C-alpha cells in the first residue's frame, strides 16, 4: 500500500491518467443508464402512489383547509398491491427454507462437512435477512435488484471505568490511593460475510454487456458517501490515502470541478455525472468539519492488466478496486483479494432477458393500466361530487345568489321581494343529473383482470379467495395454478441468476477468511437426527459445494402437512410390514416439529444396547425392575421392603 500511495500521489501523472480512465468509464455507464434512472424515479413515485400536486389541487387543498369541502385527486395503489403480493410469494419461496442457503458436496464431501457449511452460512444469513427482503423487492420496483457483500471481522471498542494504582516507570507507587480512569476495551463481534443493498440508481455496470452478464463486463461501480471517520479509519488500516489533498479540495469548495480532467474535457464534463455535487455546509470548527462532513464518490471495480494501467509489472488480468471522490481525488487502489475473482455484487432481474441492456419492471408494465384505473375512479367520484352539489338554474333578480354559493348540505335559499307570491318553480329549476360514470367501477374490474393476466398475480394469490362467490377447492386450485406457475418460473430465474452465484461467493469468502473454531447451531432436517450443535473449523468447510437451487414452489403449509402425517401414522398400524421399514420414533419427532412443538427431544428416553445393559448389570450399576425384588439398599430398615 505504501508503494501505491507513493505511485498515485495526487498531482502525479499516474494519478491523473488513472483518474481519467475511471471518469470515462463512469460517464459511459451514466450516459447509457440515464434514461433508466429517470424511469426508476417515476416507478418509485408510482409505488408510493404519489401524484405531483397540480395547480387545481393546490387551490382545492387551500379551500379544504379553510373549511370548504373539495374533491382531491387520488392514485389507485393497485400496482402496489401486485408488487407486494409477488414479493410475498418470492420471499416465502426463498426465505422460508431452513437453511436459506443449502449446499451439497460436489466431489465426495462428507455429510458432516455439509452440516458444517450450512450451519456457518445460516449464522451469517441471520445477519442479512433485512437486506435479502429489500433485494427481492427491488426487481419489481426498478427492474433489477443489486446486493453487495464483503468479509468483516467486527471489533467493538468500548470505554469503561476502572480503578488503577498510580505507577512510576511501570512500578506501583506505595502510599497512593488507586484512581478511577477510563480504559479502552476491545470486544470481538460478528465474524462473517456482510451484505448491503445498492440502490439501482447508484449502480453503474459496464453498458457494453447485458445486465444479466454484468460479471463479464470490464467494470462496475457504485455511488458511495463516506464520512471522515470512515476515511481516517480506512487510512489507519492502509485502505485510503491522499486524504490531506481530499480535505483541502473539499474545504476550498472545489467539489465537482474535476479540475485535473476539465482542462482536457471541458468545464461541463463533470456536470453529467450523477451526484457530482458535494453538499455545501458551513462549519463551526475544524473538528466538526473533519468528523461529520460527507464525502461523495464512487467505488469502482475494474478488470485490468496492471502493466497497461501503470499499476505494476503484472501482465495478466486482475480485478482492482478503486475509490475516488467526486472532486477527482483517487483515495483507494488495491487488487481484489477474494478467491472468487468476481465483482462483489449480485443482480436479479425482474424479467427473463439475455440481450437488452436492462429490462423493464413490473411497475413500469402496469403503469398504463393503473393510470386507467385511477382515471376511472377520479372521474366517477368527481361526477358524483358534481351531482351532490345540486346544479340549479335560477333568476338572479328574484333569488339571493349568495345562498347558492354555500357548498354545505341543507342550504336555505332566500327569495327577493320581487318573487313574493310567485310560484317558486318559475324562478328556480334543478338541472336533470345523469351519472354517466356509473359503469366506471365495473370497468375497473376489467382493467384489474388485464393486469392480473399480464403479471400472473390473480385474486387468489393476493389472498382474495372468496371473491366472486363461493368456490370449491378444485376451482380455487385451478384458478391459482396459472399465476403460481408464472411466479414459479420467476423464482427459479432469481435462484439461477442471483442466489446461486451469491451463495458460491459467500462460501468462498468463508473458506478464505474464516479462521475460528466455534460451535454453531445445526439447521435443516438433519438437526432433528443429530446433536444440536456442530463444531465448525476451517478444515471442516474445505471442499467444493454446490448451491441447492430453489424449485420455485411455496413451502407446504405446516399444519396441513402435520395432519397428513397424523393420518398416515394412523393407517400404518394396519400394515405391520410398513411399520417395520420406518423409524416411528423419528417420524413422531418430525411431526411434532411440524406442529410447532419445540424441544420434543428432551422427553425422549435413552435406549442402550442389550450388551451394554448386561455389562452394567454385572458391574452392579443397574438392576432388573422385578416387582418385589430386594434392592439391597444401604441403610435400609429391616422388614420394610424395597423403597424403589
LOMI-19106 format. One line per 4 residues: number of its first residue (from 1); their letters; for each residue x, y, z of C-alpha. Coordinates in nm, 4 decimals, always signed. Layout:
% residues N
NUM = a = X:Y:Z  ... $
% end
This chain:
% residues 644
1 = xxxx = +0.0000:+0.0000:+0.0000  +0.2900:+0.2371:+0.0678  +0.4106:+0.1865:-0.2884  +0.0615:+0.2538:-0.4248 $
5 = xxxx = +0.0296:+0.5617:-0.2060  +0.3550:+0.6945:-0.3471  +0.2707:+0.5991:-0.7062  -0.0789:+0.7556:-0.7028 $
9 = xxxx = +0.0203:+1.0714:-0.5200  -0.2232:+1.3469:-0.6138  -0.0803:+1.5564:-0.8961  +0.1376:+1.2795:-1.0383 $
13 = xxxx = +0.0911:+1.1709:-1.3990  -0.0108:+0.8234:-1.2815  -0.2863:+0.9704:-1.0670  -0.4171:+1.1906:-1.3459 $
17 = xxxx = -0.4088:+0.9057:-1.6012  -0.5936:+0.6734:-1.3638  -0.8483:+0.9417:-1.2780  -0.9259:+0.9947:-1.6462 $
21 = xxxx = -0.9751:+0.6244:-1.7101  -1.2106:+0.5892:-1.4172  -1.4014:+0.9019:-1.5120  -1.4554:+0.7867:-1.8719 $
25 = xxxx = -1.5964:+0.4543:-1.7558  -1.8313:+0.6181:-1.5080  -1.9549:+0.8600:-1.7726  -2.0065:+0.5769:-2.0232 $
29 = xxxx = -2.2304:+0.3907:-1.7803  -2.4130:+0.7031:-1.6660  -2.4977:+0.8099:-2.0211  -2.6402:+0.4688:-2.1073 $
33 = xxxx = -2.8415:+0.4343:-1.7868  -2.9642:+0.7940:-1.7540  -3.2997:+0.7122:-1.9133  -3.3412:+0.4073:-1.6919 $
37 = xxxx = -3.2626:+0.6104:-1.3796  -3.5311:+0.8646:-1.4685  -3.7794:+0.5804:-1.5159  -3.6785:+0.4353:-1.1789 $
41 = xxxx = -3.7611:+0.7664:-1.0113  -4.1071:+0.7576:-1.1694  -4.1524:+0.3954:-1.0606  -4.0713:+0.4890:-0.7033 $
45 = xxxx = -4.3353:+0.7598:-0.7101  -4.5874:+0.5143:-0.8529  -4.5028:+0.2612:-0.5831  -4.5734:+0.5255:-0.3184 $
49 = xxxx = -4.8993:+0.6166:-0.5011  -4.7617:+0.9692:-0.5296  -4.9226:+1.2329:-0.7532  -4.7456:+1.5653:-0.8133 $
53 = xxxx = -4.9729:+1.8374:-0.6823  -5.1284:+2.0342:-0.9695  -5.2404:+2.3976:-0.9502  -5.6034:+2.2858:-0.9221 $
57 = xxxx = -5.5169:+2.0515:-0.6357  -5.3368:+2.3346:-0.4562  -5.6494:+2.5501:-0.4758  -5.8645:+2.2620:-0.3519 $
61 = xxxx = -5.6232:+2.1986:-0.0651  -5.6388:+2.5635:+0.0384  -6.0177:+2.5523:+0.0267  -6.0294:+2.2334:+0.2377 $
65 = xxxx = -5.8038:+2.3874:+0.4992  -6.0444:+2.6820:+0.5066  -6.3386:+2.4549:+0.5831  -6.4769:+2.4272:+0.2278 $
69 = xxxx = -6.5183:+2.0605:+0.1214  -6.3312:+1.9927:-0.2016  -6.2552:+1.6858:-0.4115  -5.8962:+1.5546:-0.4186 $
73 = xxxx = -5.7220:+1.3516:-0.6880  -5.6252:+1.0003:-0.5802  -5.3952:+0.7320:-0.7190  -5.5270:+0.3758:-0.7045 $
77 = xxxx = -5.2465:+0.1664:-0.5471  -5.3307:-0.1485:-0.7438  -4.9796:-0.1890:-0.8794  -4.8515:-0.1521:-0.5227 $
81 = xxxx = -5.0718:-0.4440:-0.4175  -4.9496:-0.6525:-0.7107  -4.5841:-0.5908:-0.6274  -4.6306:-0.6786:-0.2605 $
85 = xxxx = -4.8217:-0.9967:-0.3492  -4.5367:-1.1035:-0.5768  -4.2842:-1.0111:-0.3082  -4.4740:-1.2196:-0.0522 $
89 = xxxx = -4.4619:-1.5228:-0.2793  -4.0925:-1.4811:-0.3641  -3.9810:-1.4265:-0.0048  -4.1871:-1.7266:+0.1090 $
93 = xxxx = -4.0132:-1.9434:-0.1507  -3.6580:-1.8278:-0.0768  -3.6514:-1.7198:+0.2867  -3.8736:-1.9893:+0.4382 $
97 = xxxx = -3.6209:-2.2615:+0.3663  -3.4230:-2.3970:+0.6577  -3.1468:-2.3104:+0.5999  -3.1940:-2.0330:+0.3435 $
101 = xxxx = -2.8703:-2.1275:+0.1661  -2.8454:-2.5038:+0.1215  -2.5355:-2.6789:-0.0100  -2.4449:-3.0217:-0.1432 $
105 = xxxx = -2.0912:-3.1557:-0.1838  -1.9711:-3.1988:-0.5414  -1.6557:-3.4106:-0.5093  -1.7414:-3.6556:-0.2361 $
109 = xxxx = -1.7514:-3.4152:+0.0573  -1.8984:-3.5842:+0.3648  -2.2393:-3.5158:+0.5119  -2.0669:-3.3807:+0.8225 $
113 = xxxx = -1.8948:-3.1160:+0.6092  -2.2275:-3.0196:+0.4510  -2.3711:-2.9747:+0.8002  -2.0779:-2.7523:+0.8978 $
117 = xxxx = -2.1123:-2.5397:+0.5846  -2.4876:-2.4936:+0.6247  -2.4582:-2.4169:+0.9969  -2.1949:-2.1481:+0.9331 $
121 = xxxx = -2.3835:-1.9915:+0.6420  -2.7127:-1.9974:+0.8359  -2.5437:-1.7964:+1.1117  -2.4247:-1.5410:+0.8573 $
125 = xxxx = -2.7633:-1.5185:+0.6830  -2.9298:-1.4277:+1.0127  -2.7381:-1.1001:+0.9919  -2.8597:-1.0325:+0.6369 $
129 = xxxx = -3.2343:-1.1048:+0.6323  -3.3355:-0.7385:+0.6023  -3.1025:-0.6943:+0.3050  -3.2483:-1.0089:+0.1455 $
133 = xxxx = -3.6046:-0.8779:+0.1720  -3.5059:-0.5484:+0.0090  -3.3065:-0.7280:-0.2618  -3.6112:-0.9358:-0.3564 $
137 = xxxx = -3.8362:-0.6260:-0.3641  -3.6186:-0.4078:-0.5895  -3.6689:-0.6059:-0.9155  -4.0435:-0.5468:-0.9087 $
141 = xxxx = -3.9938:-0.1751:-0.8411  -3.6941:-0.0898:-1.0566  -3.6419:-0.3811:-1.2961  -3.3438:-0.5273:-1.1117 $
145 = xxxx = -3.2005:-0.5502:-0.7627  -2.8362:-0.5266:-0.6531  -2.6751:-0.6593:-0.3380  -2.3087:-0.6317:-0.2400 $
149 = xxxx = -2.1060:-0.8260:+0.0136  -1.7729:-0.8184:+0.1933  -1.5995:-1.0024:+0.4770  -1.5999:-0.8389:+0.8181 $
153 = xxxx = -1.4290:-0.9216:+1.1459  -1.6033:-0.6818:+1.3786  -1.4372:-0.5435:+1.6884  -1.6459:-0.3367:+1.9281 $
157 = xxxx = -1.4455:-0.0747:+2.1156  -1.5889:+0.0488:+2.4446  -1.4538:+0.2558:+2.7310  -1.5262:+0.1655:+3.0900 $
161 = xxxx = -1.4163:+0.2972:+3.4266  -1.1598:+0.1024:+3.6295  -0.9533:+0.1596:+3.9428  -0.5818:+0.1831:+3.8684 $
165 = xxxx = -0.2844:+0.2151:+4.1033  -0.0548:+0.5067:+4.0114  +0.2807:+0.3849:+3.8803  +0.6286:+0.5177:+3.8162 $
169 = xxxx = +0.8342:+0.3535:+3.5449  +0.5888:+0.0659:+3.5474  +0.6074:+0.0075:+3.9241  +0.3199:+0.0833:+4.1654 $
173 = xxxx = +0.3775:+0.3839:+4.3910  +0.3150:+0.2814:+4.7528  +0.1002:+0.5011:+4.9702  -0.1101:+0.6441:+4.6879 $
177 = xxxx = -0.4764:+0.5615:+4.6564  -0.5975:+0.3940:+4.3318  -0.7526:+0.6369:+4.0864  -1.0541:+0.5927:+3.8637 $
181 = xxxx = -0.9509:+0.6014:+3.4986  -1.1121:+0.5264:+3.1622  -0.9820:+0.2166:+2.9893  -1.0495:+0.1080:+2.6343 $
185 = xxxx = -1.1680:-0.2464:+2.5849  -1.1981:-0.4367:+2.2590  -1.4782:-0.6930:+2.2363  -1.4835:-0.9441:+1.9492 $
189 = xxxx = -1.8020:-0.9078:+1.7459  -1.9545:-1.0595:+1.4366  -1.7240:-1.2512:+1.2028  -1.8552:-1.3381:+0.8587 $
193 = xxxx = -1.9994:-1.2014:+0.5344  -2.1831:-0.8697:+0.5419  -2.4494:-0.7959:+0.2814  -2.5613:-0.4467:+0.1820 $
197 = xxxx = -2.8173:-0.3182:-0.0666  -2.7202:-0.0949:-0.3566  -2.9885:+0.1361:-0.4893  -3.0218:+0.0561:-0.8624 $
201 = xxxx = -2.9830:+0.4270:-0.9441  -2.6459:+0.4190:-0.7656  -2.5131:+0.1173:-0.9556  -2.3100:+0.1683:-1.2751 $
205 = xxxx = -2.2255:-0.1532:-1.4652  -2.0475:-0.1833:-1.7980  -2.3158:-0.0997:-2.0609  -2.1333:-0.2994:-2.3304 $
209 = xxxx = -2.2746:-0.6252:-2.1930  -2.6322:-0.7122:-2.0872  -2.7117:-0.6570:-1.7235  -2.7632:-1.0296:-1.6734 $
213 = xxxx = -2.3983:-1.0789:-1.7798  -2.2505:-0.7841:-1.5897  -1.9768:-1.0088:-1.4419  -1.8331:-1.0372:-1.7954 $
217 = xxxx = -1.8013:-0.6587:-1.8244  -1.4803:-0.4647:-1.7815  -1.6021:-0.2654:-1.4817  -1.8856:-0.1883:-1.2457 $
221 = xxxx = -1.9196:+0.0847:-0.9841  -2.1435:+0.2153:-0.7104  -2.2012:+0.5588:-0.5663  -2.0856:+0.5937:-0.2045 $
225 = xxxx = -2.0932:+0.8531:+0.0711  -1.8103:+0.8310:+0.3227  -1.7701:+1.0192:+0.6485  -1.4348:+1.1492:+0.7615 $
229 = xxxx = -1.4387:+0.8978:+1.0456  -1.4632:+0.6143:+0.7924  -1.1909:+0.7668:+0.5776  -0.9461:+0.8098:+0.8649 $
233 = xxxx = -1.0167:+0.4595:+0.9936  -0.9547:+0.3299:+0.6418  -0.6292:+0.5253:+0.6247  -0.5198:+0.3703:+0.9547 $
237 = xxxx = -0.5805:+0.0236:+0.8064  -0.3940:+0.1140:+0.4872  -0.7030:+0.1265:+0.2646  -0.7163:+0.5004:+0.1830 $
241 = xxxx = -0.4562:+0.7643:+0.1004  -0.4413:+1.1219:-0.0400  -0.6747:+1.2331:+0.2426  -0.4818:+1.5535:+0.3046 $
245 = xxxx = -0.5378:+1.6629:-0.0543  -0.9005:+1.5495:-0.0382  -0.9609:+1.7612:+0.2700  -0.8061:+2.0653:+0.1068 $
249 = xxxx = -1.0200:+2.0277:-0.2054  -1.3378:+1.9823:-0.0033  -1.2550:+2.2826:+0.2143  -1.1821:+2.5007:-0.0876 $
253 = xxxx = -1.5245:+2.4218:-0.2309  -1.3709:+2.2510:-0.5327  -1.6060:+1.9522:-0.5221  -1.7452:+1.8637:-0.8623 $
257 = xxxx = -1.4912:+2.0675:-1.0583  -1.2656:+1.7795:-1.1614  -1.0018:+2.0423:-1.2320  -0.7470:+1.7868:-1.3447 $
261 = xxxx = -0.9845:+1.6428:-1.6062  -1.1766:+1.9548:-1.7056  -0.8660:+2.1013:-1.8656  -0.8856:+1.8253:-2.1271 $
265 = xxxx = -1.2618:+1.7554:-2.1438  -1.4280:+2.0905:-2.0811  -1.5669:+2.2521:-1.7689  -1.9134:+2.0999:-1.8144 $
269 = xxxx = -1.7917:+1.7404:-1.8398  -1.8364:+1.6617:-1.4750  -2.1884:+1.8035:-1.4561  -2.3084:+1.4976:-1.6453 $
273 = xxxx = -2.2052:+1.2668:-1.3631  -2.4852:+1.1863:-1.1153  -2.4458:+1.3160:-0.7644  -2.1299:+1.5037:-0.8618 $
277 = xxxx = -2.2147:+1.7973:-0.6377  -2.0937:+1.7969:-0.2787  -2.3200:+1.9333:-0.0073  -2.2276:+2.2882:+0.0863 $
281 = xxxx = -2.2090:+2.3203:+0.4624  -2.0959:+2.5960:+0.6939  -1.8628:+2.4560:+0.9570  -1.8361:+2.5857:+1.3090 $
285 = xxxx = -1.4953:+2.4349:+1.3732  -1.2230:+2.2356:+1.2062  -1.3001:+1.9384:+1.4303  -1.6647:+1.9343:+1.3145 $
289 = xxxx = -1.5556:+1.9558:+0.9547  -1.3217:+1.6590:+0.9776  -1.5639:+1.4279:+1.1556  -1.9122:+1.4946:+1.0158 $
293 = xxxx = -1.8592:+1.6018:+0.6568  -1.9816:+1.3501:+0.3989  -1.7541:+1.2938:+0.1009  -1.9354:+1.1714:-0.2088 $
297 = xxxx = -1.7611:+0.9449:-0.4520  -1.7534:+0.6089:-0.6277  -1.6220:+0.2626:-0.5575  -1.5135:+0.1150:-0.8896 $
301 = xxxx = -1.4244:-0.2443:-0.9736  -1.2147:-0.2755:-1.2908  -1.0896:-0.5830:-1.4728  -0.7453:-0.4785:-1.5972 $
305 = xxxx = -0.3847:-0.5729:-1.6706  -0.1652:-0.3834:-1.4181  +0.1158:-0.3224:-1.6669  -0.1199:-0.1482:-1.9116 $
309 = xxxx = -0.2621:+0.0709:-1.6347  +0.0839:+0.1578:-1.4946  -0.0046:-0.0105:-1.1655  +0.2723:-0.2680:-1.1614 $
313 = xxxx = +0.4533:-0.5180:-1.3796  +0.1843:-0.7864:-1.3958  +0.0791:-0.8834:-1.7469  -0.2237:-1.0988:-1.6564 $
317 = xxxx = -0.5815:-0.9863:-1.5985  -0.6789:-0.8911:-1.2417  -0.9692:-0.7175:-1.0702  -0.8817:-0.3979:-0.8862 $
321 = xxxx = -1.0936:-0.1857:-0.6526  -1.0604:+0.1929:-0.6773  -1.2201:+0.4608:-0.4625  -1.2384:+0.8156:-0.5948 $
325 = xxxx = -1.4179:+1.1233:-0.4748  -1.6482:+1.3290:-0.6945  -1.3918:+1.6069:-0.6688  -1.1428:+1.3972:-0.8650 $
329 = xxxx = -0.9131:+1.2540:-0.5961  -0.8262:+0.8848:-0.6075  -0.8126:+0.7768:-0.2435  -0.8044:+0.3965:-0.2753 $
333 = xxxx = -0.6492:+0.1400:-0.5103  -0.5827:-0.2274:-0.4431  -0.6229:-0.5659:-0.6143  -0.9300:-0.7681:-0.5246 $
337 = xxxx = -0.8086:-1.0193:-0.2637  -1.1081:-1.2565:-0.2788  -1.0625:-1.6078:-0.4121  -1.3852:-1.5998:-0.6115 $
341 = xxxx = -1.2333:-1.3471:-0.8552  -1.5667:-1.1752:-0.9303  -1.7137:-0.8319:-0.8787  -1.8518:-0.8062:-0.5259 $
345 = xxxx = -2.2146:-0.7680:-0.6380  -2.5038:-0.9903:-0.7413  -2.8042:-0.8941:-0.9531  -3.1517:-1.0353:-1.0060 $
349 = xxxx = -3.3713:-0.9090:-1.2898  -3.7492:-0.8983:-1.2865  -3.7813:-1.0251:-1.6416  -3.6038:-1.3048:-1.8243 $
353 = xxxx = -3.3939:-1.1401:-2.0948  -3.0417:-1.2090:-2.2135  -2.9859:-0.9399:-2.4768  -3.1181:-0.5993:-2.3672 $
357 = xxxx = -2.9055:-0.3749:-2.1515  -3.1737:-0.3677:-1.8828  -3.5318:-0.4899:-1.8569  -3.8499:-0.3126:-1.7575 $
361 = xxxx = -4.0015:-0.3617:-1.4154  -4.3474:-0.4884:-1.3293  -4.4417:-0.1371:-1.2131  -4.3442:+0.0066:-1.5497 $
365 = xxxx = -4.5503:-0.2570:-1.7297  -4.8559:-0.1940:-1.5105  -4.8424:+0.1858:-1.5173  -5.0676:+0.2483:-1.8235 $
369 = xxxx = -5.3376:+0.0189:-1.6898  -5.3016:+0.1554:-1.3369  -5.3428:+0.5070:-1.4773  -5.6668:+0.3947:-1.6420 $
373 = xxxx = -5.7924:+0.2634:-1.3082  -5.7041:+0.5918:-1.1370  -5.8841:+0.7846:-1.4119  -6.1956:+0.5686:-1.3771 $
377 = xxxx = -6.2078:+0.6267:-1.0016  -6.1377:+1.0005:-1.0166  -6.3869:+1.0748:-1.2908  -6.6571:+0.8727:-1.1171 $
381 = xxxx = -6.6173:+1.0444:-0.7824  -6.5817:+1.3833:-0.9448  -6.9105:+1.3255:-1.1282  -7.0770:+1.2099:-0.8066 $
385 = xxxx = -6.9499:+1.5210:-0.6303  -7.0869:+1.7396:-0.9057  -7.4254:+1.5643:-0.8781  -7.4298:+1.6127:-0.4996 $
389 = xxxx = -7.3885:+1.9874:-0.5488  -7.7436:+2.0046:-0.6972  -7.6971:+2.2158:-1.0099  -7.9723:+2.4791:-1.0400 $
393 = xxxx = -8.0877:+2.7388:-1.2909  -8.2391:+3.0458:-1.1217  -8.3423:+3.4043:-1.1874  -8.0860:+3.6244:-1.0045 $
397 = xxxx = -8.3383:+3.9109:-0.9883  -8.5687:+3.7020:-0.7719  -8.3313:+3.4793:-0.5697  -8.0413:+3.5704:-0.3382 $
401 = xxxx = -7.7469:+3.4324:-0.5412  -7.5165:+3.4193:-0.2378  -7.7187:+3.1327:-0.0908  -7.6277:+2.9114:-0.3883 $
405 = xxxx = -7.2548:+2.9584:-0.3257  -7.2720:+2.7742:+0.0080  -7.1391:+2.4206:-0.0623  -7.2666:+2.2721:+0.2644 $
409 = xxxx = -7.5723:+2.0444:+0.2579  -7.9111:+2.1524:+0.3940  -7.8872:+2.5031:+0.2460  -8.1701:+2.7600:+0.2690 $
413 = xxxx = -8.2490:+2.9716:-0.0363  -8.3973:+3.3173:+0.0140  -8.6312:+3.4862:-0.2356  -8.6137:+3.8556:-0.3111 $
417 = xxxx = -8.9259:+4.0728:-0.2604  -8.9924:+4.0688:-0.6347  -9.0571:+3.6938:-0.6143  -9.3048:+3.7147:-0.3294 $
421 = xxxx = -9.6324:+3.5466:-0.4152  -9.4977:+3.3731:-0.7250  -9.4587:+3.0007:-0.7855  -9.1054:+2.9083:-0.6687 $
425 = xxxx = -9.0688:+2.6623:-0.9576  -9.0923:+2.9516:-1.2001  -8.7751:+3.1157:-1.0631  -8.5706:+2.8070:-0.9602 $
429 = xxxx = -8.5263:+2.4857:-1.1609  -8.2922:+2.1945:-1.0935  -8.0998:+2.0561:-1.3881  -8.1502:+1.6852:-1.4545 $
433 = xxxx = -7.8415:+1.4891:-1.3437  -7.7322:+1.1716:-1.5245  -7.4449:+0.9653:-1.3814  -7.2544:+0.8772:-1.6985 $
437 = xxxx = -6.9749:+0.7229:-1.4893  -7.1947:+0.4632:-1.3199  -7.0174:+0.1787:-1.5001  -6.6659:+0.3024:-1.4199 $
441 = xxxx = -6.6313:+0.0903:-1.1066  -6.7352:-0.2183:-1.3033  -6.4845:-0.1257:-1.5731  -6.2139:-0.1255:-1.3065 $
445 = xxxx = -6.2654:-0.4995:-1.2684  -6.1927:-0.5463:-1.6379  -5.8730:-0.3427:-1.6135  -5.7703:-0.5302:-1.2978 $
449 = xxxx = -5.8161:-0.8604:-1.4797  -5.5919:-0.7353:-1.7610  -5.3215:-0.6508:-1.5069  -5.3558:-0.9929:-1.3461 $
453 = xxxx = -5.3148:-1.1654:-1.6815  -5.0032:-0.9610:-1.7515  -4.8379:-1.0248:-1.4147  -4.9781:-1.3681:-1.3291 $
457 = xxxx = -5.0803:-1.2453:-0.9813  -5.4532:-1.3147:-0.9535  -5.7001:-1.2621:-0.6697  -5.6265:-1.5997:-0.5133 $
461 = xxxx = -5.2543:-1.5223:-0.4831  -5.3397:-1.1804:-0.3388  -5.5480:-1.3512:-0.0683  -5.8938:-1.2706:-0.2147 $
465 = xxxx = -6.0013:-1.6338:-0.2431  -6.3752:-1.5843:-0.1936  -6.4195:-1.3040:-0.4413  -6.6924:-1.3654:-0.6962 $
469 = xxxx = -6.9000:-1.6065:-0.4876  -6.8315:-1.9320:-0.3142  -6.5878:-2.1656:-0.4914  -6.4940:-2.5253:-0.4454 $
473 = xxxx = -6.1415:-2.6306:-0.3534  -6.0869:-2.7586:-0.7073  -6.1962:-2.4269:-0.8601  -5.9724:-2.2328:-0.6245 $
477 = xxxx = -5.6753:-2.4584:-0.7006  -5.7321:-2.4359:-1.0758  -5.7715:-2.0574:-1.0788  -5.4451:-2.0038:-0.8904 $
481 = xxxx = -5.2401:-2.2558:-1.0902  -5.1723:-2.0121:-1.3752  -5.0343:-1.7369:-1.1514  -4.8343:-1.9777:-0.9372 $
485 = xxxx = -4.6670:-2.1273:-1.2443  -4.5706:-1.7810:-1.3656  -4.4240:-1.6873:-1.0289  -4.2551:-2.0267:-1.0016 $
489 = xxxx = -4.0593:-1.9531:-1.3191  -3.9638:-1.6102:-1.1871  -3.8416:-1.7619:-0.8595  -3.6323:-2.0189:-1.0444 $
493 = xxxx = -3.4783:-1.7397:-1.2536  -3.3954:-1.5447:-0.9372  -3.2324:-1.8596:-0.7997  -3.0169:-1.9197:-1.1064 $
497 = xxxx = -2.9201:-1.5567:-1.1678  -2.8738:-1.4221:-0.8158  -2.8780:-1.6777:-0.5365  -2.6534:-1.9359:-0.6971 $
501 = xxxx = -2.3530:-1.7085:-0.7700  -2.4025:-1.5193:-0.4436  -2.4021:-1.8385:-0.2353  -2.0821:-1.9567:-0.4042 $
505 = xxxx = -1.9019:-1.6290:-0.3340  -2.0186:-1.6137:+0.0266  -1.8934:-1.9670:+0.0862  -1.5592:-1.8993:-0.0842 $
509 = xxxx = -1.5156:-1.5880:+0.1318  -1.5793:-1.8035:+0.4387  -1.3307:-2.0665:+0.3234  -1.0715:-1.7960:+0.2643 $
513 = xxxx = -1.1119:-1.5753:+0.5728  -1.2754:-1.7928:+0.8409  -1.0126:-1.8968:+1.0948  -1.2111:-1.9716:+1.4103 $
517 = xxxx = -1.3044:-2.2898:+1.5917  -1.6615:-2.2404:+1.7048  -1.9801:-2.4330:+1.7646  -2.2867:-2.3363:+1.5607 $
521 = xxxx = -2.6442:-2.4490:+1.5884  -2.7339:-2.7150:+1.3363  -3.0052:-2.6366:+1.0823  -3.2298:-2.8273:+0.8459 $
525 = xxxx = -3.3825:-3.1721:+0.8746  -3.0510:-3.3225:+0.9871  -3.0698:-3.1199:+1.3086  -3.3519:-3.3477:+1.4265 $
529 = xxxx = -3.1347:-3.6571:+1.3914  -2.8005:-3.5212:+1.5128  -2.6667:-3.3137:+1.8046  -2.7941:-2.9589:+1.8416 $
533 = xxxx = -2.4542:-2.8035:+1.7690  -2.1687:-2.8792:+1.5335  -1.8086:-2.7696:+1.5655  -1.7016:-2.5636:+1.2620 $
537 = xxxx = -1.3335:-2.5233:+1.1768  -1.1603:-2.4088:+0.8564  -1.0880:-2.7727:+0.7692  -1.4494:-2.8799:+0.8142 $
541 = xxxx = -1.5738:-2.6378:+0.5455  -1.2959:-2.7097:+0.2944  -1.4019:-2.8533:-0.0393  -1.6391:-2.7650:-0.3214 $
545 = xxxx = -2.0101:-2.7322:-0.2529  -2.2939:-2.6594:-0.4939  -2.5898:-2.4421:-0.4030  -2.9117:-2.6442:-0.3905 $
549 = xxxx = -3.1349:-2.4428:-0.6260  -3.4809:-2.3194:-0.5335  -3.7535:-2.5018:-0.7262  -3.9913:-2.2046:-0.7091 $
553 = xxxx = -4.2743:-2.3745:-0.5203  -4.4242:-2.2499:-0.1965  -4.3461:-2.4457:+0.1199  -4.6312:-2.6751:+0.2169 $
557 = xxxx = -4.8488:-2.5439:+0.4968  -4.7031:-2.6946:+0.8153  -5.0342:-2.7560:+0.9893  -5.1804:-2.9276:+0.6835 $
561 = xxxx = -4.8638:-3.1341:+0.6493  -4.8827:-3.2370:+1.0171  -5.2430:-3.3502:+0.9673  -5.1389:-3.5558:+0.6659 $
565 = xxxx = -4.8627:-3.7246:+0.8643  -5.1016:-3.7952:+1.1503  -5.3362:-3.9666:+0.9052  -5.0522:-4.1740:+0.7648 $
569 = xxxx = -4.9380:-4.2793:+1.1119  -5.2923:-4.3896:+1.1916  -5.3047:-4.6039:+0.8787  -4.9567:-4.7539:+0.9254 $
573 = xxxx = -5.0725:-4.9649:+1.2227  -5.2804:-5.1696:+0.9807  -4.9697:-5.2602:+0.7831  -4.7007:-5.4175:+1.0063 $
577 = xxxx = -4.4688:-5.4693:+0.7101  -4.4669:-5.0916:+0.6520  -4.4038:-5.0106:+1.0198  -4.1038:-5.2426:+1.0219 $
581 = xxxx = -3.9323:-5.0415:+0.7460  -3.9633:-4.6937:+0.9108  -3.8367:-4.5456:+1.2349  -4.1623:-4.4485:+1.4065 $
585 = xxxx = -3.9884:-4.2524:+1.6840  -3.8138:-4.0251:+1.4350  -4.1381:-3.9750:+1.2418  -4.3091:-3.8804:+1.5686 $
589 = xxxx = -4.0447:-3.6147:+1.6410  -4.0679:-3.4819:+1.2866  -4.4486:-3.4482:+1.3040  -4.4229:-3.2787:+1.6438 $
593 = xxxx = -4.1842:-3.0245:+1.4908  -4.4277:-2.9572:+1.2057  -4.6987:-2.8870:+1.4593  -4.4830:-2.6229:+1.6281 $
597 = xxxx = -4.3769:-2.8271:+1.9313  -4.0212:-2.7363:+2.0256  -3.7668:-2.9367:+2.2252  -3.9665:-3.2584:+2.1994 $
601 = xxxx = -3.6370:-3.4469:+2.2111  -3.5912:-3.3643:+2.5805  -3.8668:-3.6154:+2.6651  -3.7038:-3.8940:+2.4683 $
605 = xxxx = -3.5826:-4.1994:+2.6591  -3.2230:-4.3053:+2.6220  -3.2232:-4.6632:+2.4939  -2.8948:-4.8536:+2.5350 $
609 = xxxx = -2.7945:-5.1742:+2.3536  -2.8544:-5.5096:+2.5227  -2.4825:-5.5812:+2.5555  -2.4238:-5.2559:+2.7391 $
613 = xxxx = -2.7222:-5.3181:+2.9690  -2.5850:-5.6638:+3.0556  -2.2435:-5.5208:+3.1362  -2.3989:-5.2550:+3.3623 $
617 = xxxx = -2.5981:-5.5259:+3.5461  -2.2872:-5.7377:+3.6001  -2.0984:-5.4366:+3.7326  -2.3848:-5.3563:+3.9711 $
621 = xxxx = -2.4668:-5.0267:+3.8003  -2.8205:-5.1358:+3.7098  -3.0743:-5.3875:+3.8392  -3.3765:-5.5528:+3.6813 $
625 = xxxx = -3.7117:-5.3870:+3.7568  -3.8764:-5.7004:+3.9010  -4.1737:-5.6440:+4.1358  -4.0807:-5.7177:+4.4961 $
629 = xxxx = -3.7103:-5.7511:+4.4208  -3.4722:-5.6761:+4.7058  -3.2692:-5.3710:+4.6075  -3.0198:-5.4182:+4.8938 $
633 = xxxx = -3.0159:-5.0502:+4.9596  -2.7553:-4.9329:+5.2119  -2.9126:-4.8323:+5.5426  -3.2436:-4.9986:+5.4583 $
637 = xxxx = -3.4744:-5.0668:+5.7591  -3.5270:-5.4415:+5.8015  -3.8696:-5.5692:+5.7072  -3.9785:-5.2511:+5.5308 $
641 = xxxx = -3.9315:-5.3873:+5.1796  -3.7946:-5.2144:+4.8750  -3.8310:-4.8378:+4.8536  -3.7875:-4.8143:+4.4756 $
% end
